[in-house]
Amino acid sequence: MHVPIYFVDPVPAVRYAAQRLQKVGPQAEEPQLMGLCALGLLEFAERYQQLEHTTKTAARFIRQLVDMARICADEEKTPAQVLHDRAFYMFECLAAILLEEHLRQPTRQMSEAQGDLLYYFRECGHWRKEDRSEITDFFFIYIPEDVAQDWKRRGAENRELFAEPEAHL
């Protein structure tokens, strides 16, 4: 039995899902969201291995994004008319992943597509902190709080290290 590579390696599935979104996006209900999602997926595919190791709180969204991309890569399971809903879900996953990466690595230059995606997520009106949905709670509460706690913990560790330097020699 032949197993398509996109079911084994997630990167080709993510790229193919992005290509499908680019093709269908201009005629979609929300072309801007579809376009940003496609660009985000392409960048995610390029940096998949790195993102797997740099995210902690949003790691669940990496798995969910990859699973959904695999479904979208299968044209039988996801006909063009269903892609919008799946793209909406993948867009949410991308927003959570990119937010955590940005907060954990604030000096890393964000690409224009990443900045546009996060801006759209915050400003388009689909997602508000008061919604209290899973994605809005992660985006507006859990990820920022978790990253802040990690920064505080690192700060405390650094203060200990420099408070008694001779103890660490």
N, C-alpha and C positions, 0 to 999 in steps of 0.2 A: 504494500500500500504506500503510495506517494503522499507524504505530508508536506504541504506548502511551507516554505521557509518562514513565512510570516507567522506561522503558528508555533515555531520553535524559537526564533530570534524575534524579539519585539520590535526592533528598529525598522525592519522592512514593513511591518504591519503599520507602524506609526506613520511612516513616509507615504505609504499607499493611501491610508485614511486621509492624510493631508492633501494628496493629489485629488482624491474624490471630492473633498470639500472645496478645493479651488475650482474644480470643474462645475460643481452644482451651485456654489456660493453666490454668484452674481444674480441668479434667478430665485434665490432663497428668500424666505420671509424676512430675515435679518442679515443682509449681505455683509455688513461690517463685522458682526460677530463671527460669521463663517470665515471671512478673510483673516481676521485676527487669530482665530482658532487654527486655521491652516498654517499660518506663519509660526505660531507658537508650537505646533506639532513638529514642524520641520526643525526648529531650533532644539526642541526637546530630543528629537531623534539624534541630533549631532552630539548632544551632551548627556545622553542617557546614563552612561556609566558614572560620570561625575555626579550627576544629580542623585543617583542611587546612594552615593556615599556621603553627600552633604546635607541631605534632608533627614529630619528626625520626626517631627510632628506631622509633616505632610507626606511621609513615606507611604501611608495608606493610599493617598491620592495617586502616587506613581503606579501602584499596582492596579488601581481602578482605571486609570487612564490607559494603561497598556491593555487591559482586558477589553475596554470599550473600543480601542483602536483595532484590536484583532477582529472584533465583531464588525466594525465598519469596513475593514479591509475585505470582508467576505460579502460580495455584492448580492448573493442570494439571501443572506441573513439581514442585510440592510439595504433595501432598495433606496434609490435617490430621494424619494419623498419622506423617508424616515430619518435621513441624515441630519436634519435640523435639530431634532430632539437629542440625538446622540452627540452632535457637535456642542450643544448647550452644556451637556454634562461634561464633556471633555474640556470645554472652556473653563468650567468651574474648577476642575482638577488642576489645570495649568495655572490658574490664578493662585491657588493655594501653594503649589510647588514654587512658583516664582516669588511669591511674597516671602516665604520662609528663606529661600536662597538669598534674597535681597537683604533681609533683616540679619541673617547670619554672616553675610559678607558685604557689608555696606560700602566698602571701597571698590568692589568689583563693578566695572562699568556695565550697565544694563544696555542691551541692544534697543534700538528704536521700537522693534516689534514687541519686546518684553514690556517696555514702558507704556506703549499704547494699549497692550492687553490689560495691564494692571489699572491704568487710568480708566479704561472702558468699564472694567469690573466695578470700580468704585463709583463712577459717575453716571452710568447709563440708567440707573433707577431699578434695574431688575433685582439687585441685591442690596439690602439695607441691614444694618446691625440689628435693628429692632425686629427683623423677620424671625430671628431665632431659629433658622433652619440649620441643618448640619453644616452646610458650607459657610453660611454667614457666621455661625459661631466659631468655626475654625479660622476663617479669614480675619474676623474683627476681634476675636477674644483669645482662643487657645494658642494659635501660632505666635502672636505678639507676646503673650504672657510667658509661654514656654521659652522663647528666645531670650526675653528679658531675664528670666530666672537663670538661664545658662550664662548670660553675660555677667550677672551678679556673682554667680558661683565662680566663674573664671577670675573676676576681680578679687574675690576673697582669697582664692588660691594664690594669685599674684602678690597680694598684700602679705600673706604668710611667708611666701618665698623671700620677699625682700625685707621683711621685718627682722628676721634673724639669719642673715646670709651665712654666718659661720656654722650654723646648725645644719646646713645643707651641703657643706663641703666634705 
